[in-house]
Amino acid sequence: MRRFPIALSTACLFLFIAMLSRPAAALGQDAPQPPPERADPDARIDPLQPDFNLAALPTTLRMPRNKFAFRITHRFTRPLADGDVGDLLRDAFGFDAAAQIGLELRYGLLPGTQVIVHRTSDRTIEILGQHNFLSQRNGSLVGLDAIGGIEGDNNLREEQRGIVGALLSRSVGRFAALYAEPVWVGNTNAIDLPGTDNDTLLLGLGARLRVRPSLYLLGEITPRLAGYDPGVSQMSFAVEGRAGGHLFQINFSNGFGTTFGQLASRGGITNDNWYIGFNIARKFF
C-alpha cells in the first residue's frame, strides 16, 4: 500500500466533476476520424463500451491493431464507514488514506487480439492475452472473447496463477451493455492445506448504463462458483465520464482487487466496509 498525495487526488476529483458539468454535446465530441476508406472500424467510439474495463472486470471492446491504451487504478484503503461523518470529512472522504495502485498497458497485436500487462503496488503482475471471436458490430447476437494468461506475486516470482476464461457481452438498445465472464484461476490458495481447494472458478457479472451521451453508471460482482472461496464476493459500482479518448471513473468497492487473481484469491473484505477509488483510462488512437 502506498500513500497518494491529497493534492493530486483532489485535482483528479475536481477534473471528474468538471467533465460531468460540461454540456453533453461537448462531452460527446471525439477526435476527427480518418476518411471512411482508411478508418479502422476498431478505432471507432463504441457508445456502450467506452473502455476496455468496467471497475475491475474487462469488457469485449476490441483494440485496434498496433495501438495502445493505458489505465491507472486507484483504491483507497480507508473504510468509508470508519468513524463518524466528521472523521470522514477530516480524512477527505478517504483520500488521505494509503492506497493500492495499478498501472495497465494494452496493445493491439493483431485485429481482434490484444495483450495486457497490469501491475499493482503490492508487486502483483498480471499478463493476459485476449482475442475476440464474435462481435455485435458484425451482426452477432453477443460479443465473445477468450482470455488467458498468468499472474504472480512479487513481480511474478512467487505464487504464479494460471488464468483461462471467456467474456460474453450483450448490448441492449442504445442504453446498456451486459457482461457475463466465467474465468478459472489456478493456485488461488496460498496456504494450500491438505484437503482444501487450490483453484477457483469465478463468474464476473457486470452492466454499464449510458445515462447521457458521455456519462455512465456501472456495477459488477464476482461470485465464486466452485473451488477456493475465501470471504465475500467483491462488488463495485461507479459513475464515469468520457471525453474523447479519456475516461475518468469514481468507484466504490468492498475490496481492492483489480486482477483476476486478486478477485479469486481475496475477493471482497466484508460487505460492511466500502472503499472509494478511481480509474483513469486513455486510448492512444
Contacts in CASP RR format, 6 or more apart in sequence:
PFRMAT RR
TARGET T0000
AUTHOR 0000-0000-0000
METHOD contacts of the structure
MODEL  1
MRRFPIALSTACLFLFIAMLSRPAAALGQDAPQPPPERADPDARIDPLQP
DFNLAALPTTLRMPRNKFAFRITHRFTRPLADGDVGDLLRDAFGFDAAAQ
IGLELRYGLLPGTQVIVHRTSDRTIEILGQHNFLSQRNGSLVGLDAIGGI
EGDNNLREEQRGIVGALLSRSVGRFAALYAEPVWVGNTNAIDLPGTDNDT
LLLGLGARLRVRPSLYLLGEITPRLAGYDPGVSQMSFAVEGRAGGHLFQI
NFSNGFGTTFGQLASRGGITNDNWYIGFNIARKFF
1 77 0 8 1.000
1 98 0 8 1.000
1 99 0 8 1.000
1 100 0 8 1.000
1 121 0 8 1.000
1 122 0 8 1.000
2 98 0 8 1.000
2 99 0 8 1.000
2 100 0 8 1.000
2 101 0 8 1.000
2 121 0 8 1.000
3 97 0 8 1.000
3 98 0 8 1.000
3 99 0 8 1.000
4 74 0 8 1.000
4 76 0 8 1.000
4 95 0 8 1.000
4 98 0 8 1.000
4 99 0 8 1.000
4 101 0 8 1.000
6 92 0 8 1.000
6 95 0 8 1.000
6 96 0 8 1.000
9 92 0 8 1.000
9 95 0 8 1.000
10 92 0 8 1.000
10 95 0 8 1.000
12 248 0 8 1.000
12 278 0 8 1.000
12 280 0 8 1.000
13 95 0 8 1.000
13 250 0 8 1.000
13 278 0 8 1.000
15 248 0 8 1.000
16 241 0 8 1.000
16 248 0 8 1.000
16 250 0 8 1.000
16 278 0 8 1.000
19 27 0 8 1.000
19 241 0 8 1.000
19 243 0 8 1.000
19 248 0 8 1.000
20 215 0 8 1.000
20 239 0 8 1.000
20 241 0 8 1.000
22 243 0 8 1.000
24 212 0 8 1.000
24 213 0 8 1.000
24 214 0 8 1.000
24 215 0 8 1.000
25 213 0 8 1.000
27 212 0 8 1.000
27 213 0 8 1.000
27 214 0 8 1.000
27 215 0 8 1.000
27 241 0 8 1.000
27 242 0 8 1.000
27 243 0 8 1.000
28 213 0 8 1.000
28 214 0 8 1.000
28 242 0 8 1.000
28 243 0 8 1.000
28 244 0 8 1.000
29 243 0 8 1.000
29 244 0 8 1.000
30 45 0 8 1.000
30 244 0 8 1.000
30 245 0 8 1.000
31 244 0 8 1.000
31 245 0 8 1.000
33 39 0 8 1.000
33 43 0 8 1.000
33 44 0 8 1.000
40 64 0 8 1.000
40 65 0 8 1.000
41 137 0 8 1.000
42 62 0 8 1.000
42 63 0 8 1.000
42 64 0 8 1.000
42 65 0 8 1.000
42 111 0 8 1.000
42 112 0 8 1.000
43 64 0 8 1.000
43 67 0 8 1.000
43 285 0 8 1.000
45 244 0 8 1.000
46 61 0 8 1.000
46 137 0 8 1.000
47 174 0 8 1.000
47 210 0 8 1.000
47 213 0 8 1.000
48 171 0 8 1.000
48 174 0 8 1.000
48 175 0 8 1.000
48 176 0 8 1.000
48 177 0 8 1.000
48 208 0 8 1.000
48 210 0 8 1.000
49 59 0 8 1.000
49 60 0 8 1.000
49 61 0 8 1.000
49 169 0 8 1.000
49 171 0 8 1.000
49 177 0 8 1.000
49 208 0 8 1.000
50 208 0 8 1.000
50 214 0 8 1.000
50 216 0 8 1.000
50 240 0 8 1.000
50 241 0 8 1.000
50 242 0 8 1.000
50 247 0 8 1.000
51 59 0 8 1.000
51 61 0 8 1.000
51 71 0 8 1.000
51 240 0 8 1.000
51 242 0 8 1.000
51 247 0 8 1.000
51 249 0 8 1.000
51 281 0 8 1.000
52 58 0 8 1.000
52 59 0 8 1.000
52 61 0 8 1.000
52 63 0 8 1.000
52 69 0 8 1.000
52 71 0 8 1.000
52 106 0 8 1.000
52 114 0 8 1.000
52 281 0 8 1.000
53 59 0 8 1.000
53 71 0 8 1.000
53 279 0 8 1.000
53 281 0 8 1.000
54 179 0 8 1.000
54 206 0 8 1.000
54 208 0 8 1.000
54 218 0 8 1.000
54 219 0 8 1.000
54 220 0 8 1.000
54 236 0 8 1.000
54 238 0 8 1.000
55 218 0 8 1.000
55 219 0 8 1.000
55 220 0 8 1.000
55 236 0 8 1.000
55 237 0 8 1.000
55 238 0 8 1.000
55 249 0 8 1.000
55 251 0 8 1.000
55 253 0 8 1.000
55 279 0 8 1.000
56 73 0 8 1.000
56 220 0 8 1.000
56 222 0 8 1.000
56 234 0 8 1.000
56 236 0 8 1.000
56 253 0 8 1.000
56 257 0 8 1.000
56 258 0 8 1.000
56 259 0 8 1.000
56 263 0 8 1.000
57 179 0 8 1.000
57 181 0 8 1.000
57 204 0 8 1.000
57 206 0 8 1.000
57 220 0 8 1.000
57 222 0 8 1.000
58 116 0 8 1.000
58 128 0 8 1.000
58 130 0 8 1.000
58 145 0 8 1.000
58 147 0 8 1.000
58 167 0 8 1.000
58 181 0 8 1.000
59 167 0 8 1.000
59 169 0 8 1.000
59 177 0 8 1.000
59 179 0 8 1.000
59 208 0 8 1.000
60 132 0 8 1.000
60 135 0 8 1.000
60 143 0 8 1.000
60 144 0 8 1.000
60 145 0 8 1.000
60 167 0 8 1.000
60 168 0 8 1.000
60 169 0 8 1.000
60 179 0 8 1.000
62 111 0 8 1.000
62 112 0 8 1.000
62 114 0 8 1.000
62 132 0 8 1.000
62 135 0 8 1.000
63 69 0 8 1.000
63 106 0 8 1.000
63 107 0 8 1.000
63 108 0 8 1.000
63 112 0 8 1.000
63 113 0 8 1.000
63 114 0 8 1.000
64 108 0 8 1.000
64 285 0 8 1.000
65 108 0 8 1.000
65 109 0 8 1.000
65 110 0 8 1.000
65 111 0 8 1.000
65 112 0 8 1.000
66 107 0 8 1.000
66 108 0 8 1.000
67 107 0 8 1.000
67 108 0 8 1.000
67 283 0 8 1.000
67 284 0 8 1.000
67 285 0 8 1.000
68 105 0 8 1.000
68 106 0 8 1.000
68 107 0 8 1.000
68 108 0 8 1.000
68 284 0 8 1.000
68 285 0 8 1.000
69 105 0 8 1.000
69 106 0 8 1.000
69 281 0 8 1.000
69 282 0 8 1.000
69 283 0 8 1.000
69 284 0 8 1.000
69 285 0 8 1.000
70 103 0 8 1.000
70 104 0 8 1.000
70 105 0 8 1.000
70 106 0 8 1.000
70 281 0 8 1.000
70 282 0 8 1.000
70 284 0 8 1.000
71 103 0 8 1.000
71 104 0 8 1.000
71 106 0 8 1.000
71 279 0 8 1.000
71 280 0 8 1.000
71 281 0 8 1.000
71 282 0 8 1.000
72 101 0 8 1.000
72 102 0 8 1.000
72 103 0 8 1.000
72 104 0 8 1.000
72 279 0 8 1.000
72 280 0 8 1.000
72 281 0 8 1.000
73 101 0 8 1.000
73 102 0 8 1.000
73 104 0 8 1.000
73 120 0 8 1.000
73 258 0 8 1.000
73 279 0 8 1.000
74 99 0 8 1.000
74 100 0 8 1.000
74 101 0 8 1.000
74 102 0 8 1.000
74 277 0 8 1.000
74 278 0 8 1.000
74 279 0 8 1.000
74 280 0 8 1.000
75 99 0 8 1.000
75 100 0 8 1.000
75 101 0 8 1.000
75 253 0 8 1.000
75 255 0 8 1.000
75 256 0 8 1.000
75 257 0 8 1.000
75 258 0 8 1.000
75 275 0 8 1.000
75 277 0 8 1.000
76 94 0 8 1.000
76 95 0 8 1.000
76 97 0 8 1.000
76 98 0 8 1.000
76 99 0 8 1.000
76 275 0 8 1.000
76 276 0 8 1.000
76 277 0 8 1.000
77 97 0 8 1.000
77 98 0 8 1.000
77 99 0 8 1.000
77 100 0 8 1.000
77 256 0 8 1.000
77 275 0 8 1.000
78 91 0 8 1.000
78 94 0 8 1.000
78 96 0 8 1.000
78 97 0 8 1.000
78 98 0 8 1.000
78 275 0 8 1.000
79 273 0 8 1.000
79 274 0 8 1.000
79 275 0 8 1.000
80 88 0 8 1.000
80 93 0 8 1.000
80 94 0 8 1.000
80 252 0 8 1.000
80 273 0 8 1.000
80 274 0 8 1.000
80 275 0 8 1.000
80 276 0 8 1.000
81 272 0 8 1.000
81 273 0 8 1.000
81 274 0 8 1.000
82 88 0 8 1.000
82 273 0 8 1.000
88 94 0 8 1.000
91 97 0 8 1.000
93 276 0 8 1.000
94 276 0 8 1.000
95 276 0 8 1.000
99 121 0 8 1.000
99 277 0 8 1.000
100 120 0 8 1.000
100 121 0 8 1.000
100 122 0 8 1.000
100 256 0 8 1.000
100 257 0 8 1.000
100 258 0 8 1.000
101 120 0 8 1.000
101 121 0 8 1.000
102 118 0 8 1.000
102 119 0 8 1.000
102 120 0 8 1.000
102 121 0 8 1.000
102 258 0 8 1.000
103 118 0 8 1.000
103 119 0 8 1.000
104 116 0 8 1.000
104 117 0 8 1.000
104 118 0 8 1.000
104 119 0 8 1.000
105 116 0 8 1.000
105 117 0 8 1.000
106 114 0 8 1.000
106 115 0 8 1.000
106 116 0 8 1.000
107 114 0 8 1.000
107 115 0 8 1.000
108 114 0 8 1.000
108 115 0 8 1.000
109 115 0 8 1.000
112 131 0 8 1.000
112 132 0 8 1.000
113 129 0 8 1.000
113 130 0 8 1.000
113 131 0 8 1.000
113 132 0 8 1.000
114 129 0 8 1.000
114 130 0 8 1.000
114 131 0 8 1.000
115 127 0 8 1.000
115 128 0 8 1.000
115 129 0 8 1.000
115 130 0 8 1.000
116 126 0 8 1.000
116 127 0 8 1.000
116 128 0 8 1.000
116 129 0 8 1.000
116 130 0 8 1.000
117 125 0 8 1.000
117 126 0 8 1.000
117 127 0 8 1.000
117 128 0 8 1.000
118 125 0 8 1.000
118 126 0 8 1.000
118 128 0 8 1.000
118 258 0 8 1.000
118 259 0 8 1.000
119 125 0 8 1.000
119 126 0 8 1.000
119 155 0 8 1.000
120 257 0 8 1.000
120 258 0 8 1.000
120 259 0 8 1.000
120 262 0 8 1.000
122 153 0 8 1.000
123 153 0 8 1.000
123 154 0 8 1.000
123 155 0 8 1.000
124 151 0 8 1.000
124 152 0 8 1.000
124 153 0 8 1.000
124 259 0 8 1.000
124 261 0 8 1.000
124 262 0 8 1.000
125 151 0 8 1.000
125 152 0 8 1.000
125 155 0 8 1.000
125 156 0 8 1.000
126 149 0 8 1.000
126 150 0 8 1.000
126 151 0 8 1.000
126 152 0 8 1.000
126 163 0 8 1.000
126 259 0 8 1.000
126 260 0 8 1.000
126 261 0 8 1.000
127 149 0 8 1.000
127 150 0 8 1.000
127 151 0 8 1.000
127 156 0 8 1.000
128 147 0 8 1.000
128 148 0 8 1.000
128 149 0 8 1.000
128 163 0 8 1.000
129 147 0 8 1.000
129 148 0 8 1.000
129 149 0 8 1.000
130 145 0 8 1.000
130 146 0 8 1.000
130 147 0 8 1.000
130 148 0 8 1.000
130 167 0 8 1.000
131 145 0 8 1.000
131 146 0 8 1.000
131 147 0 8 1.000
132 143 0 8 1.000
132 144 0 8 1.000
132 145 0 8 1.000
133 143 0 8 1.000
133 144 0 8 1.000
133 145 0 8 1.000
133 146 0 8 1.000
134 140 0 8 1.000
134 142 0 8 1.000
134 143 0 8 1.000
134 144 0 8 1.000
135 143 0 8 1.000
136 142 0 8 1.000
136 143 0 8 1.000
136 169 0 8 1.000
136 170 0 8 1.000
136 171 0 8 1.000
141 170 0 8 1.000
142 168 0 8 1.000
142 169 0 8 1.000
142 170 0 8 1.000
143 167 0 8 1.000
143 168 0 8 1.000
143 169 0 8 1.000
143 170 0 8 1.000
144 166 0 8 1.000
144 167 0 8 1.000
144 168 0 8 1.000
144 169 0 8 1.000
145 166 0 8 1.000
145 167 0 8 1.000
146 165 0 8 1.000
146 166 0 8 1.000
146 167 0 8 1.000
147 163 0 8 1.000
147 164 0 8 1.000
147 165 0 8 1.000
147 166 0 8 1.000
147 167 0 8 1.000
147 183 0 8 1.000
148 162 0 8 1.000
148 163 0 8 1.000
148 164 0 8 1.000
148 165 0 8 1.000
149 162 0 8 1.000
149 163 0 8 1.000
149 164 0 8 1.000
150 156 0 8 1.000
150 160 0 8 1.000
150 161 0 8 1.000
150 162 0 8 1.000
150 163 0 8 1.000
151 160 0 8 1.000
151 161 0 8 1.000
151 162 0 8 1.000
151 163 0 8 1.000
151 185 0 8 1.000
151 259 0 8 1.000
151 260 0 8 1.000
151 261 0 8 1.000
152 158 0 8 1.000
152 159 0 8 1.000
152 160 0 8 1.000
152 161 0 8 1.000
153 159 0 8 1.000
159 187 0 8 1.000
159 190 0 8 1.000
160 187 0 8 1.000
161 185 0 8 1.000
161 186 0 8 1.000
161 187 0 8 1.000
161 188 0 8 1.000
161 260 0 8 1.000
161 261 0 8 1.000
161 264 0 8 1.000
161 265 0 8 1.000
162 185 0 8 1.000
162 186 0 8 1.000
162 187 0 8 1.000
163 183 0 8 1.000
163 184 0 8 1.000
163 185 0 8 1.000
163 186 0 8 1.000
163 260 0 8 1.000
163 261 0 8 1.000
164 183 0 8 1.000
164 184 0 8 1.000
165 181 0 8 1.000
165 182 0 8 1.000
165 183 0 8 1.000
165 184 0 8 1.000
166 181 0 8 1.000
166 182 0 8 1.000
166 183 0 8 1.000
167 179 0 8 1.000
167 181 0 8 1.000
168 179 0 8 1.000
168 180 0 8 1.000
168 181 0 8 1.000
169 177 0 8 1.000
169 178 0 8 1.000
169 179 0 8 1.000
170 177 0 8 1.000
170 178 0 8 1.000
170 179 0 8 1.000
171 177 0 8 1.000
171 178 0 8 1.000
172 178 0 8 1.000
174 210 0 8 1.000
175 209 0 8 1.000
175 210 0 8 1.000
175 211 0 8 1.000
176 207 0 8 1.000
176 208 0 8 1.000
176 209 0 8 1.000
176 210 0 8 1.000
177 207 0 8 1.000
177 208 0 8 1.000
178 206 0 8 1.000
178 207 0 8 1.000
179 204 0 8 1.000
179 205 0 8 1.000
179 206 0 8 1.000
179 207 0 8 1.000
179 220 0 8 1.000
180 203 0 8 1.000
180 204 0 8 1.000
180 205 0 8 1.000
180 206 0 8 1.000
181 203 0 8 1.000
181 204 0 8 1.000
181 205 0 8 1.000
182 201 0 8 1.000
182 202 0 8 1.000
182 203 0 8 1.000
182 204 0 8 1.000
182 225 0 8 1.000
183 201 0 8 1.000
183 202 0 8 1.000
183 203 0 8 1.000
183 204 0 8 1.000
183 260 0 8 1.000
183 264 0 8 1.000
184 199 0 8 1.000
184 200 0 8 1.000
184 201 0 8 1.000
185 199 0 8 1.000
185 200 0 8 1.000
185 201 0 8 1.000
185 202 0 8 1.000
185 260 0 8 1.000
185 261 0 8 1.000
185 263 0 8 1.000
185 264 0 8 1.000
185 265 0 8 1.000
186 198 0 8 1.000
186 199 0 8 1.000
186 200 0 8 1.000
186 264 0 8 1.000
187 198 0 8 1.000
187 199 0 8 1.000
188 198 0 8 1.000
188 199 0 8 1.000
188 200 0 8 1.000
188 228 0 8 1.000
188 261 0 8 1.000
188 264 0 8 1.000
188 265 0 8 1.000
189 196 0 8 1.000
189 197 0 8 1.000
189 198 0 8 1.000
189 199 0 8 1.000
189 228 0 8 1.000
189 265 0 8 1.000
190 265 0 8 1.000
192 198 0 8 1.000
196 228 0 8 1.000
197 226 0 8 1.000
197 227 0 8 1.000
197 228 0 8 1.000
197 229 0 8 1.000
198 228 0 8 1.000
199 227 0 8 1.000
199 228 0 8 1.000
200 224 0 8 1.000
200 226 0 8 1.000
200 227 0 8 1.000
200 228 0 8 1.000
200 229 0 8 1.000
200 264 0 8 1.000
200 265 0 8 1.000
201 224 0 8 1.000
201 225 0 8 1.000
201 226 0 8 1.000
201 227 0 8 1.000
202 222 0 8 1.000
202 223 0 8 1.000
202 224 0 8 1.000
202 225 0 8 1.000
202 260 0 8 1.000
202 263 0 8 1.000
202 264 0 8 1.000
203 222 0 8 1.000
203 223 0 8 1.000
203 224 0 8 1.000
203 225 0 8 1.000
204 220 0 8 1.000
204 221 0 8 1.000
204 222 0 8 1.000
204 223 0 8 1.000
205 220 0 8 1.000
205 221 0 8 1.000
205 222 0 8 1.000
205 223 0 8 1.000
206 218 0 8 1.000
206 219 0 8 1.000
206 220 0 8 1.000
206 221 0 8 1.000
207 218 0 8 1.000
207 219 0 8 1.000
207 220 0 8 1.000
208 216 0 8 1.000
208 217 0 8 1.000
208 218 0 8 1.000
208 219 0 8 1.000
209 216 0 8 1.000
209 217 0 8 1.000
209 218 0 8 1.000
210 216 0 8 1.000
211 217 0 8 1.000
214 241 0 8 1.000
214 242 0 8 1.000
214 243 0 8 1.000
214 244 0 8 1.000
215 239 0 8 1.000
215 240 0 8 1.000
215 241 0 8 1.000
215 242 0 8 1.000
216 239 0 8 1.000
216 240 0 8 1.000
216 241 0 8 1.000
216 242 0 8 1.000
217 237 0 8 1.000
217 238 0 8 1.000
217 239 0 8 1.000
218 237 0 8 1.000
218 238 0 8 1.000
218 239 0 8 1.000
218 240 0 8 1.000
218 249 0 8 1.000
219 235 0 8 1.000
219 236 0 8 1.000
219 237 0 8 1.000
219 238 0 8 1.000
220 235 0 8 1.000
220 236 0 8 1.000
220 237 0 8 1.000
221 233 0 8 1.000
221 234 0 8 1.000
221 235 0 8 1.000
221 236 0 8 1.000
222 233 0 8 1.000
222 234 0 8 1.000
222 235 0 8 1.000
222 263 0 8 1.000
222 264 0 8 1.000
222 267 0 8 1.000
223 233 0 8 1.000
224 233 0 8 1.000
224 264 0 8 1.000
228 264 0 8 1.000
228 265 0 8 1.000
230 265 0 8 1.000
230 266 0 8 1.000
230 267 0 8 1.000
231 267 0 8 1.000
231 268 0 8 1.000
232 254 0 8 1.000
232 267 0 8 1.000
232 268 0 8 1.000
232 269 0 8 1.000
232 270 0 8 1.000
232 271 0 8 1.000
233 267 0 8 1.000
233 268 0 8 1.000
234 253 0 8 1.000
234 254 0 8 1.000
234 255 0 8 1.000
234 257 0 8 1.000
234 263 0 8 1.000
234 266 0 8 1.000
234 267 0 8 1.000
234 268 0 8 1.000
235 253 0 8 1.000
235 254 0 8 1.000
235 268 0 8 1.000
235 271 0 8 1.000
236 251 0 8 1.000
236 252 0 8 1.000
236 253 0 8 1.000
236 254 0 8 1.000
237 251 0 8 1.000
237 252 0 8 1.000
238 249 0 8 1.000
238 250 0 8 1.000
238 251 0 8 1.000
238 252 0 8 1.000
238 279 0 8 1.000
239 249 0 8 1.000
239 250 0 8 1.000
240 247 0 8 1.000
240 248 0 8 1.000
240 249 0 8 1.000
240 250 0 8 1.000
240 279 0 8 1.000
241 247 0 8 1.000
241 248 0 8 1.000
241 249 0 8 1.000
245 282 0 8 1.000
245 283 0 8 1.000
246 280 0 8 1.000
246 281 0 8 1.000
246 282 0 8 1.000
246 283 0 8 1.000
247 279 0 8 1.000
247 280 0 8 1.000
247 281 0 8 1.000
247 282 0 8 1.000
248 278 0 8 1.000
248 279 0 8 1.000
248 280 0 8 1.000
248 281 0 8 1.000
249 278 0 8 1.000
249 279 0 8 1.000
249 280 0 8 1.000
249 281 0 8 1.000
250 276 0 8 1.000
250 277 0 8 1.000
250 278 0 8 1.000
251 276 0 8 1.000
251 277 0 8 1.000
251 278 0 8 1.000
251 279 0 8 1.000
252 274 0 8 1.000
252 275 0 8 1.000
252 276 0 8 1.000
252 277 0 8 1.000
253 268 0 8 1.000
253 274 0 8 1.000
253 275 0 8 1.000
253 277 0 8 1.000
254 268 0 8 1.000
254 269 0 8 1.000
254 270 0 8 1.000
254 271 0 8 1.000
254 273 0 8 1.000
254 274 0 8 1.000
254 275 0 8 1.000
255 266 0 8 1.000
255 267 0 8 1.000
255 268 0 8 1.000
255 269 0 8 1.000
255 275 0 8 1.000
256 262 0 8 1.000
256 266 0 8 1.000
256 269 0 8 1.000
256 275 0 8 1.000
257 263 0 8 1.000
257 266 0 8 1.000
257 267 0 8 1.000
257 268 0 8 1.000
END
